[in-house]
Amino acid sequence: MQITEKDMDIITELGKVDSENSASDIFKKYMDKEHLSRILRIKHPEVLKRIANAIVLCNPKAVFVNTGSIDDKRFIKTLALEKKEESALSMEGHTIHFDLAKEQGRIVDRTFYIANPEDEISSLANRMDRPTALEQVRSNLVDIMKDKTMIIGFYMRGPVGSPASNPALEITSSAYVAHSAELLYRNAYAAFEKEAKTLGHFFTNVHSEGLNRTEDLPDARVFMDRKFRTTYAWKCTYAGNTLLLKKGNHRFAVDKAVYDNPGNELSEHMFITGIYGPKGRITWIAGAAPSGCGKTTTAMAGNVFIGDDLAQMWIAKDGSIRSINPECGIFGIVEDVNQTGDPLLMNVLRQPGHEVIWSNVLIDENNVPHWVGNNEPPPEKGLNFQGEWHEGKTDANGKLIPLSHPNSRCTLRSTSLENYSNEDAENPEGVVTRVFTYSGRDADTMPPVWVAKTSDAGVVIGACIVSAATATEVGATGIKRAPWANGQFIPGALADYMAAQFKFFGSSKIKPEFKPVMAGLNYFLTDQARGGDSPRLLGEKRDVKVWLSWLERYAHAEIGYLSTPIGNLPKYEDLKSLFKDIINKEYPKDLYVKQFSLYLDNIIKRIEFQEAAYAKEKRLPETLPKILAEQKKELQALKTAHGSIVAPDIFSG
């Protein structure tokens, strides 16, 4: 984004460090000989000044420069245990971290973009003017680390050498945050200066948990300064608010793609996974889903796994779309993770030999973690996110307290997973990505899988994700729009982001043989929504492998389809065969009819819901309302001809 003279850089304004010499003086004052030598190996003047300003602002007792060595990793983990940010569990390498009881998700209501009056930000976000933000940062971050150790980490959000990677500084007083960063990101201390110079930018993140008290939570904040690509967070402990390398920097990466490189680059809330096709072929798939909506499960359903949450992508010189994972670990929700649906992940969580940070699960008397939906015998008592727990315990309102919080997490290195391909994940050229999926928690409307007829219609599928609210956001309830599952992380106008999507996927630079397949997925259709009397899902977790395998064959034009107004649907005989071949399961015709019949009233209502919402947006690309209007017209005609429920066989003629 363009920086003007009136765009005051808050960290520089408060720290007053504006030269390499003054930065060096600060380092000499706060660092011992060893850490001074470490920081002075970095020669990038802007990197040094930002670190020095953070030191002046937070005034720590000591400064630890993390090089990513085995000894440094050990120091950080030991510090987390000494500070009681984490506690050791019975299995070697496993620790537990508890967030504050009332901070079990992203504090969306206390998260702000720093913006000037003329700056346009997303209609789904909060804004704060720069002078007010300056005073809030001053009143909360000044001296916040005076009795603490500041840990400075140098990371790459993506493989070193990739054109879509982003260098980022993580500056924190939380050893738990620093420990998490070491599992989730690539420590690039040795390469950081070169990468920052080559790519021409880096992100800066400053966080402190403060006194870590419940009474401070109303004053907790997450600020994002888009102009200077700097995040500030204080008085919070949940990783989604504190590990700013993650969703804080994802927002900056979205900005960079939309405004600095539109039509050539995207930054998405997507998994990356590879599916085997005939003769050992691997087809790479990227997929968007809101947090808590099965993204990790889908990623792990792949034969070769790269990432479960974020993806950076670009159009390569050969005319293909390439993707990399900015992360190299998992910060995954564990509710309903079990041996039946997630065997590879369970092998890591229940077998020795791996490093895992648990958060907000229940710890029993033997220091073993438990969580809702693990399909294991539950303990009768233990310690969880709200303190001492026993079976049947209720809160102040008489509501049963679950064994574990719905947003309980596990943090681990991706290399722990059997199906992880480190070679592909660390390839700076990325993987050729042929399929893009979009999904949410939709109980009663869309079928399990459908494919857009054009790239523009595919962008519309992403724009129209709806989902039941999940526990990943504090206070969220009801059914929500979740555009591209990225809405909470789009800093600028939705119109600009949407235009970049249309431009990217419709680019003439993409060669015909790499034309993207863009599809909707829905695992949450219920029996009740299809005429039954049970709230159970129509299907099970492992069916995901079949939907992905069908898309893999579709991408290579090896399978047929039924053409409908919402897109192309699978044929029954193809699915029946794939269910048998892929997961050795029978797939009855009556289940197919339930899953793939079009319930036209629901779909039309869904379209009208999106039309009304997007009508409020400024400068919206005309393509979206045009496609929605065309689909609605065709669906209404279909209803006139066949009634409000249309079985898939109608389209087989």
C-alpha positions as CSV (number, residue, x, y, z in Angstrom):
1,M,0.0,0.0,0.0
2,Q,1.1,3.5,-0.7
3,I,2.7,5.3,2.3
4,T,2.2,9.1,2.5
5,E,3.9,11.8,4.7
6,K,0.9,11.8,7.1
7,D,1.2,8.0,7.7
8,M,2.9,8.0,11.0
9,D,4.7,4.8,11.8
10,I,3.6,4.1,15.4
11,I,6.6,1.9,16.5
12,T,9.1,4.5,15.2
13,E,7.1,7.4,16.7
14,L,7.2,5.7,20.2
15,G,10.7,4.2,20.0
16,K,12.4,7.2,18.4
17,V,15.1,4.9,16.9
18,D,15.7,6.2,13.3
19,S,19.3,5.1,12.5
20,E,21.5,2.0,12.6
21,N,23.8,3.7,15.1
22,S,21.0,4.5,17.5
23,A,19.7,0.9,17.1
24,S,23.2,-0.4,17.9
25,D,23.2,1.7,21.1
26,I,19.9,0.2,22.2
27,F,21.2,-3.4,21.5
28,K,24.3,-2.7,23.6
29,K,22.2,-1.5,26.5
30,Y,19.8,-4.4,26.6
31,M,21.8,-7.4,25.3
32,D,24.6,-9.5,26.7
33,K,27.7,-10.2,24.6
34,E,26.3,-13.3,23.0
35,H,23.0,-11.9,21.9
36,L,24.5,-8.6,20.8
37,S,26.8,-10.6,18.5
38,R,23.7,-12.5,17.1
39,I,21.7,-9.3,16.3
40,L,24.7,-7.6,14.8
41,R,25.0,-10.4,12.2
42,I,21.9,-8.9,10.7
43,K,22.9,-5.9,8.5
44,H,19.5,-4.9,7.1
45,P,19.0,-1.4,8.5
46,E,15.2,-1.4,8.6
47,V,15.1,-4.8,10.4
48,L,17.5,-3.5,13.0
49,K,15.5,-0.3,13.5
50,R,12.2,-2.1,14.0
51,I,13.7,-4.5,16.5
52,A,15.3,-1.6,18.4
53,N,12.1,0.4,18.5
54,A,10.2,-2.7,19.9
55,I,12.8,-3.0,22.6
56,V,12.5,0.7,23.6
57,L,8.7,0.5,23.5
58,C,8.4,-2.7,25.7
59,N,11.5,-2.2,27.9
60,P,12.3,-5.8,28.6
61,K,14.5,-7.1,31.4
62,A,16.5,-9.2,28.9
63,V,16.5,-9.9,25.2
64,F,16.9,-13.3,23.6
65,V,17.8,-13.5,19.9
66,N,16.5,-16.9,18.7
67,T,18.7,-18.4,16.0
68,G,16.7,-21.6,15.7
69,S,19.5,-23.8,17.1
70,I,18.7,-26.9,19.2
71,D,20.0,-25.0,22.3
72,D,17.8,-22.0,21.5
73,K,14.7,-24.2,21.0
74,R,15.5,-25.9,24.3
75,F,15.8,-22.6,26.1
76,I,12.4,-21.4,24.8
77,K,10.6,-24.6,25.8
78,T,12.3,-24.6,29.3
79,L,11.3,-20.9,29.8
80,A,7.7,-21.8,28.9
81,L,7.7,-24.4,31.6
82,E,9.4,-22.2,34.2
83,K,6.9,-19.4,33.5
84,K,4.0,-22.0,33.8
85,E,2.8,-21.0,30.3
86,E,3.1,-24.7,29.6
87,S,3.2,-27.8,31.8
88,A,4.8,-31.1,31.0
89,L,2.5,-34.1,30.3
90,S,3.1,-37.8,30.7
91,M,4.2,-38.5,27.2
92,E,7.7,-37.1,26.5
93,G,7.7,-34.0,24.3
94,H,4.0,-33.2,25.1
95,T,3.0,-30.0,27.0
96,I,-0.3,-28.4,27.9
97,H,-1.1,-24.6,27.6
98,F,-4.3,-23.2,29.0
99,D,-5.6,-19.9,27.6
100,L,-7.6,-17.6,29.8
101,A,-11.0,-19.1,30.3
102,K,-12.8,-16.2,28.6
103,E,-10.3,-16.1,25.7
104,Q,-10.9,-19.3,23.8
105,G,-10.9,-17.9,20.3
106,R,-10.1,-14.9,18.2
107,I,-11.1,-11.6,19.9
108,V,-12.8,-10.3,16.7
109,D,-14.5,-7.5,18.6
110,R,-11.2,-6.2,19.9
111,T,-9.2,-6.6,16.6
112,F,-8.7,-3.4,14.6
113,Y,-7.1,-2.2,11.4
114,I,-5.2,1.1,11.9
115,A,-6.6,3.4,9.2
116,N,-6.7,7.0,8.0
117,P,-10.2,8.5,7.3
118,E,-9.7,8.0,3.5
119,D,-8.5,4.4,3.8
120,E,-11.1,1.8,2.8
121,I,-11.2,-1.3,4.8
122,S,-13.4,-4.4,4.7
123,S,-17.0,-4.0,5.7
124,L,-16.5,-7.1,7.9
125,A,-13.7,-5.5,10.0
126,N,-13.2,-2.9,12.7
127,R,-11.1,0.2,12.2
128,M,-9.3,2.7,14.4
129,D,-7.7,6.0,13.4
130,R,-4.0,6.3,13.6
131,P,-3.8,8.9,16.4
132,T,-6.1,6.8,18.7
133,A,-4.2,3.7,17.9
134,L,-0.9,5.5,18.8
135,E,-2.2,6.4,22.3
136,Q,-3.6,2.9,22.9
137,V,-0.2,1.3,21.9
138,R,1.6,3.9,24.1
139,S,-0.6,3.3,27.2
140,N,-0.5,-0.5,26.9
141,L,2.8,-1.6,25.4
142,V,5.2,1.0,27.0
143,D,7.2,-1.0,29.7
144,I,4.9,-4.0,29.3
145,M,8.0,-6.3,29.3
146,K,10.0,-4.6,32.1
147,D,10.2,-7.8,34.2
148,K,10.2,-10.2,31.2
149,T,12.5,-11.6,28.6
150,M,11.8,-10.4,25.0
151,I,12.3,-13.2,22.5
152,I,13.1,-12.2,18.9
153,G,12.5,-14.7,16.1
154,F,13.3,-14.5,12.4
155,Y,10.9,-16.5,10.3
156,M,9.9,-17.3,6.7
157,R,6.2,-17.7,6.0
158,G,6.9,-20.2,3.2
159,P,10.0,-22.0,1.8
160,V,13.2,-20.0,1.6
161,G,13.7,-18.8,-1.9
162,S,10.0,-18.8,-3.0
163,P,8.6,-15.7,-4.7
164,A,5.4,-16.0,-2.6
165,S,7.1,-16.4,0.8
166,N,7.1,-13.6,3.3
167,P,9.8,-12.9,5.9
168,A,8.4,-11.9,9.3
169,L,9.7,-10.9,12.8
170,E,8.0,-12.4,15.8
171,I,8.8,-10.3,18.9
172,T,7.1,-11.5,22.1
173,S,7.4,-12.0,25.9
174,S,5.5,-15.2,25.7
175,A,7.7,-18.3,25.6
176,Y,4.5,-20.3,24.6
177,V,4.2,-18.1,21.5
178,A,7.8,-18.5,20.7
179,H,7.6,-22.2,21.2
180,S,4.6,-22.4,18.9
181,A,6.4,-20.4,16.3
182,E,9.2,-22.9,16.3
183,L,6.8,-25.7,15.5
184,L,4.7,-23.8,12.9
185,Y,7.1,-21.7,11.0
186,R,10.6,-21.9,9.4
187,N,13.2,-20.3,11.6
188,A,15.2,-18.3,9.0
189,Y,17.7,-16.4,11.1
190,A,20.6,-17.2,8.7
191,A,18.6,-16.4,5.6
192,F,16.4,-13.6,6.8
193,E,18.4,-10.6,5.7
194,K,18.9,-11.9,2.2
195,E,15.2,-12.9,1.8
196,A,14.1,-9.5,3.1
197,K,16.3,-7.7,0.6
198,T,15.4,-10.0,-2.3
199,L,11.6,-9.8,-1.7
200,G,11.7,-6.1,-0.7
201,H,9.6,-6.4,2.4
202,F,9.2,-8.0,5.8
203,F,6.4,-8.1,8.4
204,T,6.9,-7.1,12.1
205,N,4.9,-8.5,15.0
206,V,5.0,-7.3,18.6
207,H,3.1,-9.1,21.4
208,S,3.1,-9.3,25.2
209,E,0.7,-11.2,27.4
210,G,1.2,-8.6,30.1
211,L,0.2,-9.9,33.6
212,N,-2.0,-12.6,32.0
213,R,-5.0,-11.8,34.1
214,T,-8.7,-12.4,33.3
215,E,-9.5,-8.8,34.4
216,D,-7.3,-7.4,31.7
217,L,-9.1,-9.1,28.9
218,P,-11.5,-6.2,28.2
219,D,-8.4,-4.2,27.5
220,A,-6.8,-6.8,25.2
221,R,-6.3,-5.7,21.6
222,V,-4.9,-6.8,18.3
223,F,-3.9,-3.9,16.0
224,M,-2.8,-4.3,12.4
225,D,-1.0,-1.5,10.6
226,R,-1.4,-2.2,6.9
227,K,0.7,0.7,5.8
228,F,3.8,-0.5,7.8
229,R,2.9,-4.2,7.9
230,T,3.2,-4.3,11.7
231,T,0.9,-6.0,14.2
232,Y,0.6,-5.2,17.9
233,A,-1.1,-7.4,20.5
234,W,-1.4,-7.2,24.2
235,K,-3.1,-8.8,27.3
236,C,-4.1,-11.9,25.3
237,T,-2.9,-15.5,25.3
238,Y,-4.9,-17.5,22.7
239,A,-2.5,-18.2,19.7
240,G,-5.0,-16.8,17.2
241,N,-4.5,-13.5,18.9
242,T,-0.9,-13.7,19.9
243,L,1.0,-15.8,17.3
244,L,0.8,-12.9,14.9
245,L,2.8,-14.8,12.3
246,K,-0.4,-16.6,11.6
247,K,-3.6,-14.7,10.9
248,G,-2.2,-11.3,11.5
249,N,0.5,-11.7,8.9
250,H,-2.0,-13.6,6.7
251,R,-3.9,-10.4,6.4
252,F,-0.8,-8.5,5.2
253,A,-0.2,-11.3,2.7
254,V,-3.7,-10.8,1.4
255,D,-3.1,-7.1,1.1
256,K,0.1,-7.7,-0.8
257,A,-1.6,-10.0,-3.3
258,V,-4.6,-7.8,-3.8
259,Y,-2.9,-4.4,-4.1
260,D,0.7,-5.1,-5.0
261,N,0.4,-8.0,-7.4
262,P,-3.3,-8.4,-8.5
263,G,-4.1,-11.1,-10.9
264,N,-0.8,-12.8,-10.4
265,E,-0.8,-13.8,-6.7
266,L,-3.3,-14.9,-4.0
267,S,-3.1,-15.5,-0.3
268,E,-5.8,-17.9,0.8
269,H,-7.3,-19.6,3.9
270,M,-6.8,-23.0,2.2
271,F,-5.3,-26.4,2.8
272,I,-3.0,-28.0,0.3
273,T,-3.2,-31.8,-0.3
274,G,-2.3,-34.3,-3.0
275,I,-4.7,-37.0,-4.2
276,Y,-3.5,-40.1,-6.1
277,G,-5.0,-40.7,-9.5
278,P,-4.6,-43.6,-11.9
279,K,-1.1,-44.9,-12.5
280,G,0.3,-43.2,-9.4
281,R,-0.5,-39.6,-10.5
282,I,-0.6,-36.9,-7.9
283,T,-3.1,-34.1,-8.3
284,W,-2.7,-31.2,-5.9
285,I,-5.8,-29.6,-4.4
286,A,-6.2,-26.4,-2.4
287,G,-9.4,-25.8,-0.4
288,A,-11.0,-23.1,1.7
289,A,-13.1,-23.6,4.7
290,P,-13.8,-21.5,7.8
291,S,-11.9,-22.6,11.0
292,G,-13.7,-25.5,12.6
293,C,-15.3,-26.7,9.4
294,G,-13.2,-29.7,8.5
295,K,-10.2,-28.1,6.8
296,T,-7.7,-30.2,8.7
297,T,-9.7,-33.4,8.1
298,T,-9.9,-32.7,4.4
299,A,-6.2,-31.9,4.2
300,M,-5.3,-35.1,6.0
301,A,-7.6,-37.1,3.7
302,G,-5.1,-36.5,0.9
303,N,-2.5,-39.1,0.1
304,V,0.3,-36.5,0.2
305,F,-0.1,-33.6,2.7
306,I,1.4,-30.2,2.6
307,G,-0.8,-27.9,4.7
308,D,-4.1,-27.6,6.5
309,D,-4.7,-23.9,6.9
310,L,-3.0,-21.3,4.6
311,A,-1.8,-21.2,1.0
312,Q,0.2,-18.7,-1.0
313,M,-0.3,-19.1,-4.8
314,W,0.9,-17.5,-8.0
315,I,0.8,-18.1,-11.8
316,A,4.1,-19.5,-12.8
317,K,6.0,-19.0,-16.1
318,D,4.8,-22.3,-17.4
319,G,1.2,-21.2,-17.2
320,S,0.3,-23.3,-14.1
321,I,-1.0,-22.2,-10.7
322,R,1.6,-23.0,-8.0
323,S,0.9,-23.2,-4.2
324,I,3.1,-23.1,-1.1
325,N,2.2,-23.4,2.6
326,P,3.5,-20.4,4.6
327,E,3.5,-22.8,7.6
328,C,5.3,-26.0,8.3
329,G,3.1,-27.2,11.2
330,I,-0.4,-27.6,12.4
331,F,-2.4,-25.6,14.9
332,G,-5.4,-27.9,14.6
333,I,-8.8,-28.2,16.3
334,V,-9.0,-31.6,18.1
335,E,-12.7,-31.9,18.8
336,D,-14.0,-35.0,17.1
337,V,-10.5,-36.1,16.0
338,N,-10.4,-39.8,16.5
339,Q,-8.9,-43.0,15.2
340,T,-11.8,-43.7,12.8
341,G,-11.8,-40.4,11.0
342,D,-8.2,-39.1,11.6
343,P,-5.8,-42.1,12.0
344,L,-2.7,-40.4,10.9
345,L,-3.2,-37.4,13.2
346,M,-4.1,-39.8,16.1
347,N,-0.9,-41.7,15.5
348,V,1.0,-38.4,16.3
349,L,-1.2,-37.5,19.3
350,R,-1.2,-40.9,21.0
351,Q,2.1,-42.4,20.1
352,P,5.5,-41.3,21.5
353,G,8.3,-39.7,19.5
354,H,6.6,-36.3,18.6
355,E,6.5,-32.8,20.1
356,V,3.0,-31.6,20.7
357,I,1.6,-28.5,22.5
358,W,-1.9,-29.1,23.6
359,S,-4.3,-26.2,24.5
360,N,-7.6,-26.2,26.4
361,V,-8.1,-30.0,26.4
362,L,-8.8,-31.9,29.7
363,I,-5.8,-33.3,31.5
364,D,-6.6,-36.3,33.7
365,E,-4.9,-37.3,37.0
366,N,-2.2,-39.2,35.0
367,N,-1.3,-36.1,32.9
368,V,-2.9,-37.5,29.8
369,P,-5.0,-35.2,27.5
370,H,-8.6,-36.0,26.6
371,W,-11.1,-34.2,24.3
372,V,-14.7,-34.4,23.1
373,G,-15.2,-36.8,20.3
374,N,-12.0,-38.8,20.6
375,N,-14.1,-42.0,20.9
376,E,-12.0,-43.1,23.9
377,P,-13.3,-43.8,27.5
378,P,-13.6,-40.3,29.1
379,P,-12.1,-39.6,32.6
380,E,-14.5,-38.7,35.4
381,K,-12.5,-35.6,36.5
382,G,-9.4,-33.6,35.6
383,L,-8.3,-30.1,34.8
384,N,-9.5,-28.2,31.7
385,F,-9.9,-24.7,30.3
386,Q,-12.1,-23.4,33.2
387,G,-10.2,-25.1,36.1
388,E,-11.1,-28.2,38.0
389,W,-13.6,-30.4,36.2
390,H,-15.8,-33.4,36.9
391,E,-18.4,-35.1,34.9
392,G,-21.7,-33.2,35.2
393,K,-20.1,-29.9,36.3
394,T,-22.2,-26.9,35.3
395,D,-21.4,-23.2,34.8
396,A,-23.0,-20.2,36.6
397,N,-26.0,-20.5,34.2
398,G,-26.5,-24.2,34.9
399,K,-25.1,-25.3,31.5
400,L,-23.0,-28.4,31.4
401,I,-19.3,-27.7,31.0
402,P,-17.8,-30.0,28.3
403,L,-14.9,-32.2,28.9
404,S,-12.8,-29.9,26.6
405,H,-13.4,-26.6,24.9
406,P,-14.7,-26.9,21.3
407,N,-11.7,-24.8,20.2
408,S,-9.2,-27.1,21.9
409,R,-6.0,-27.4,19.8
410,C,-2.9,-29.4,19.1
411,T,0.2,-27.7,17.8
412,L,2.8,-30.0,16.0
413,R,5.4,-30.1,13.2
414,S,4.0,-31.3,9.9
415,T,7.1,-33.6,9.6
416,S,5.4,-35.7,12.4
417,L,2.7,-36.8,10.0
418,E,3.2,-39.9,7.9
419,N,1.7,-38.5,4.7
420,Y,3.6,-35.2,4.9
421,S,5.9,-34.5,1.9
422,N,8.7,-32.3,3.2
423,E,10.3,-32.3,-0.3
424,D,7.2,-30.9,-1.9
425,A,6.4,-28.5,1.0
426,E,9.9,-27.0,1.0
427,N,10.1,-26.7,-2.8
428,P,10.3,-22.9,-3.5
429,E,8.7,-23.5,-6.8
430,G,5.5,-24.8,-5.1
431,V,3.2,-27.5,-6.4
432,V,1.1,-27.3,-9.5
433,T,-2.5,-26.9,-8.2
434,R,-5.4,-28.1,-10.4
435,V,-8.4,-28.1,-8.0
436,F,-9.8,-25.5,-5.7
437,T,-12.6,-26.2,-3.2
438,Y,-14.8,-24.1,-1.0
439,S,-16.9,-25.3,1.9
440,G,-18.6,-24.4,5.2
441,R,-21.1,-25.8,7.7
442,D,-24.2,-26.1,5.5
443,A,-26.8,-28.5,7.1
444,D,-29.7,-28.2,4.6
445,T,-28.9,-26.8,1.2
446,M,-26.0,-27.7,-1.1
447,P,-24.9,-31.3,-2.2
448,P,-21.6,-32.8,-1.0
449,V,-19.7,-31.7,-4.2
450,W,-20.4,-29.7,-7.3
451,V,-18.1,-28.1,-9.9
452,A,-18.4,-24.6,-11.3
453,K,-18.9,-24.4,-15.1
454,T,-16.5,-21.5,-15.5
455,S,-13.7,-19.9,-13.4
456,D,-16.0,-16.9,-12.8
457,A,-18.7,-19.2,-11.4
458,G,-16.0,-20.8,-9.3
459,V,-15.1,-17.4,-7.8
460,V,-18.8,-17.0,-7.0
461,I,-18.8,-20.3,-5.1
462,G,-16.0,-19.0,-2.9
463,A,-17.8,-15.6,-2.5
464,C,-20.9,-17.3,-1.3
465,I,-19.7,-19.7,1.4
466,V,-22.1,-19.7,4.4
467,S,-21.4,-21.5,7.6
468,A,-22.7,-22.1,11.1
469,A,-20.7,-20.1,13.6
470,T,-17.9,-22.1,15.3
471,A,-16.0,-21.8,18.6
472,T,-13.0,-20.2,16.9
473,E,-14.4,-16.7,17.4
474,V,-15.4,-15.4,20.9
475,G,-19.1,-14.7,21.0
476,A,-20.0,-15.8,17.5
477,T,-23.4,-17.4,17.0
478,G,-25.9,-18.3,14.2
479,I,-25.4,-18.7,10.5
480,K,-22.7,-16.4,9.0
481,R,-21.5,-15.4,5.6
482,A,-17.8,-16.5,5.2
483,P,-16.6,-15.2,1.8
484,W,-13.9,-17.5,0.5
485,A,-13.5,-18.5,4.2
486,N,-11.2,-15.5,4.2
487,G,-13.5,-12.7,5.0
488,Q,-12.2,-12.1,8.5
489,F,-8.7,-11.8,7.0
490,I,-9.4,-9.4,4.1
491,P,-8.1,-6.0,5.1
492,G,-9.4,-3.9,2.2
493,A,-12.6,-3.6,0.4
494,L,-14.3,-6.9,-0.5
495,A,-14.8,-5.5,-4.0
496,D,-11.0,-5.3,-4.5
497,Y,-10.4,-8.8,-3.2
498,M,-13.2,-10.2,-5.4
499,A,-11.8,-8.4,-8.5
500,A,-8.4,-9.9,-7.8
501,Q,-10.0,-13.4,-7.6
502,F,-11.8,-13.0,-10.9
503,K,-8.6,-11.6,-12.5
504,F,-6.4,-14.4,-11.1
505,F,-8.6,-17.5,-11.9
506,G,-9.6,-16.0,-15.3
507,S,-6.1,-15.0,-16.3
508,S,-5.0,-15.7,-19.9
509,K,-1.6,-16.6,-18.4
510,I,-3.1,-19.9,-17.2
511,K,-2.6,-22.5,-20.0
512,P,-5.6,-24.6,-21.0
513,E,-4.0,-27.8,-19.6
514,F,-3.8,-26.1,-16.2
515,K,-7.3,-24.7,-16.2
516,P,-8.5,-24.7,-12.6
517,V,-11.3,-26.9,-11.4
518,M,-13.3,-24.9,-8.9
519,A,-15.8,-26.7,-6.7
520,G,-18.0,-26.6,-3.7
521,L,-17.8,-29.1,-0.9
522,N,-20.3,-29.8,1.9
523,Y,-19.8,-32.5,4.5
524,F,-22.5,-31.2,6.9
525,L,-25.8,-32.1,5.1
526,T,-28.1,-33.8,7.6
527,D,-30.7,-36.5,7.4
528,Q,-33.4,-34.2,8.7
529,A,-32.7,-31.8,5.9
530,R,-33.5,-34.5,3.4
531,G,-36.8,-35.8,4.9
532,G,-35.4,-37.9,7.7
533,D,-35.9,-37.6,11.4
534,S,-32.3,-37.7,12.6
535,P,-29.8,-34.8,13.0
536,R,-27.0,-37.2,12.0
537,L,-24.9,-36.3,8.9
538,L,-25.6,-37.9,5.6
539,G,-22.3,-39.6,5.3
540,E,-19.1,-39.8,7.4
541,K,-15.6,-38.2,7.5
542,R,-13.9,-40.8,5.3
543,D,-16.3,-40.0,2.4
544,V,-14.2,-36.9,1.9
545,K,-11.6,-39.1,0.1
546,V,-14.2,-40.0,-2.5
547,W,-15.3,-36.4,-3.1
548,L,-11.7,-35.4,-3.6
549,S,-11.0,-38.5,-5.8
550,W,-13.9,-37.6,-8.0
551,L,-12.6,-34.1,-8.4
552,E,-9.1,-35.5,-9.2
553,R,-10.6,-37.5,-12.1
554,Y,-12.7,-34.5,-13.2
555,A,-9.6,-32.4,-13.4
556,H,-8.1,-34.8,-15.9
557,A,-11.4,-35.2,-17.9
558,E,-11.6,-38.9,-17.0
559,I,-15.1,-38.9,-15.6
560,G,-18.6,-37.7,-16.6
561,Y,-20.9,-35.3,-14.9
562,L,-24.5,-34.0,-14.8
563,S,-25.0,-30.4,-15.8
564,T,-27.3,-28.4,-13.5
565,P,-27.9,-24.7,-12.9
566,I,-25.6,-24.6,-9.8
567,G,-22.8,-26.5,-11.6
568,N,-21.7,-30.1,-12.6
569,L,-22.7,-33.0,-10.3
570,P,-21.2,-36.5,-10.1
571,K,-23.0,-39.4,-11.8
572,Y,-24.1,-42.2,-9.5
573,E,-22.3,-45.1,-11.1
574,D,-19.0,-43.2,-10.9
575,L,-19.4,-42.5,-7.2
576,K,-20.5,-46.1,-6.5
577,S,-17.3,-47.3,-8.1
578,L,-15.1,-44.8,-6.3
579,F,-16.6,-45.5,-3.0
580,K,-15.7,-49.2,-3.4
581,D,-12.2,-48.5,-4.8
582,I,-11.2,-45.7,-2.5
583,I,-12.6,-46.6,0.9
584,N,-14.1,-50.1,0.3
585,K,-17.7,-48.9,1.1
586,E,-21.0,-49.6,-0.5
587,Y,-22.8,-46.5,-1.7
588,P,-26.6,-47.1,-2.2
589,K,-28.6,-45.2,-4.8
590,D,-31.1,-43.9,-2.3
591,L,-28.3,-42.1,-0.4
592,Y,-27.0,-40.6,-3.6
593,V,-30.5,-39.3,-4.4
594,K,-30.7,-37.7,-0.9
595,Q,-27.3,-36.1,-1.1
596,F,-27.5,-34.8,-4.7
597,S,-31.2,-33.8,-5.1
598,L,-31.5,-30.1,-5.5
599,Y,-33.8,-28.6,-2.9
600,L,-34.6,-25.5,-5.0
601,D,-36.3,-23.3,-2.4
602,N,-33.3,-23.6,-0.1
603,I,-30.8,-22.9,-2.9
604,I,-32.8,-19.9,-4.2
605,K,-33.1,-18.5,-0.7
606,R,-29.3,-18.9,-0.3
607,I,-28.8,-17.0,-3.5
608,E,-31.1,-14.2,-2.4
609,F,-29.3,-14.0,0.9
610,Q,-26.0,-13.4,-0.9
611,E,-27.6,-10.9,-3.3
612,A,-28.9,-8.8,-0.4
613,A,-25.6,-8.9,1.4
614,Y,-23.5,-8.0,-1.6
615,A,-25.8,-5.3,-2.7
616,K,-24.5,-3.3,0.3
617,E,-20.9,-3.4,-1.0
618,K,-19.4,-0.6,-2.9
619,R,-17.7,-1.0,-6.3
620,L,-18.7,-4.7,-6.6
621,P,-17.6,-6.4,-9.8
622,E,-20.7,-6.9,-12.0
623,T,-19.8,-10.5,-12.6
624,L,-21.0,-11.8,-9.2
625,P,-24.6,-10.4,-9.3
626,K,-24.9,-11.4,-13.0
627,I,-24.0,-15.0,-12.3
628,L,-26.3,-15.2,-9.2
629,A,-29.2,-13.8,-11.2
630,E,-28.6,-16.3,-14.0
631,Q,-28.5,-19.2,-11.6
632,K,-31.6,-18.1,-9.8
633,K,-33.5,-17.7,-13.1
634,E,-32.5,-21.2,-14.2
635,L,-33.5,-22.7,-10.8
636,Q,-36.9,-20.9,-10.9
637,A,-37.5,-22.4,-14.3
638,L,-36.5,-25.8,-13.1
639,K,-39.0,-25.5,-10.2
640,T,-41.8,-24.5,-12.5
641,A,-41.1,-27.6,-14.6
642,H,-40.3,-30.2,-11.9
643,G,-41.3,-28.9,-8.5
644,S,-39.2,-27.8,-5.6
645,I,-37.2,-31.0,-5.1
646,V,-35.3,-32.2,-8.2
647,A,-33.6,-35.6,-8.2
648,P,-30.3,-35.9,-10.0
649,D,-31.7,-38.3,-12.6
650,I,-33.6,-35.3,-14.1
651,F,-30.3,-34.1,-15.5
652,S,-29.1,-37.4,-17.0
653,G,-31.0,-37.0,-20.2
